[in-house]
Amino acid sequence: MKIATVVGTRPQFIKAMMVSKAVRKNHDEILIHTGQHCDANMSQVFFSGRGCPAPDYYIDAGLAAPGRQLAKMFDGLKAVFEWEKPDVVVVYGDSRSTLAGALAASKTGIPLAHVEAGLRCGKRAMPEEFIRELTDYLSAILFCPSEIAVRNLNKEGIINGNGAASGKETDTVRFRGSIIVNVGDVMYDALQECLNNGNCSPPSAAGRLPEPGEYLLATVHRAENADKKERLSVILESLVTLGEKVVFPVHPRTMKRISEFNLGGYLAHPNMVVIDPAGYDEMIWLCKNARKIITDSGGVQKEAFYLRVPCITLREETEWTETVERGCNVLVGCDRRLILEAVGASARGDWSGSPYGQGNASWLISRLLEEYFCPR
Ligand code: UDP
């Protein structure tokens, strides 16, 4: 079986790392990097050492404006799919690269597999939300990370088994909702591997880092926060008034905006420990040793949950609703009062159980791809 995997952003490199390892045991995989994230510490760092295998194709769409970027990715992916003729295309999450992969697979008539299918936050205005919806609609096989994700699909009329009588014929499985499986979260697999193999280690800025347990970890990168001067100012102002050390690995998009909006003064505050984006193993170390985590990242919300670190989410809604229902994560938007309250509150979450699977999502995905798409 030949699998074409599309990646382009940091969280996709992390998710694909685990699935690639599983599928490459028995099958051919072509990895295509769209170039959406192209800074060294957002991209290259995830392809060295034990990370993602090196890409077979690089599309270099990263520096183009959004519409042009999507078009470049689509054209590049379509050409690769036509040339390589894979049995299935695998896309991850909810970025522009995901959508480009979904469109190019549909255009070339190749069945599409979506990893992290069915996630919804209910906010259609977010680009990530409509990318998730469109990708799910186009997918032949939908790998959900949770039962709630399966229910979200069902509510939208994407039901397991519809569109394909046997689910095994390449022509028929292209119809939406053919196969829906709750496999759990591939990021849980990655985290467990990192912890079990002792890979988790402090970043090279370690000399400047506060002691474990004596800092808050913050990440900000969503367009709704980073691209709006008012929201970004409130968030940065809140971070420096918390009265605690805040370790802040700054996403390039956020750094660009901080500079454009003239907010650099906040980064120079003595409470702020500003570092470059961390590698994955270093980031897990930072999460594990934080007193609390303040973030607008989807992946970091879950990592906080897995590591039993209380999370404060700088959004009004989340796709990872289980973490909020259990009191392990609190949604504060960019409300200064709510941020301060949440940082001061005692942690009373329920971290028991395993709403996002057993840490074997990558293996399940590989097995199901083989079952449905291996040429007979
Ligand atoms: N991450 C990382 N270095 C950092 C910040 C985040 O390796 O400096 C990891 C993080 O641990 C998680 C993933 O990147 O696994 C989340 O990606 P991001 O926050 O960029 O995107 P999102 O999850 O919101 O789509």
Boltz pocket constraint, residues with backbone or C-beta under 6 A from the ligand:
constraints:
  - pocket:
      binder: B
      contacts: [[A, 10], [A, 11], [A, 14], [A, 187], [A, 219], [A, 221], [A, 249], [A, 276], [A, 277], [A, 278], [A, 279], [A, 280], [A, 281], [A, 283], [A, 284], [A, 296], [A, 297], [A, 298], [A, 299], [A, 300], [A, 303]]
      max_distance: 6.0
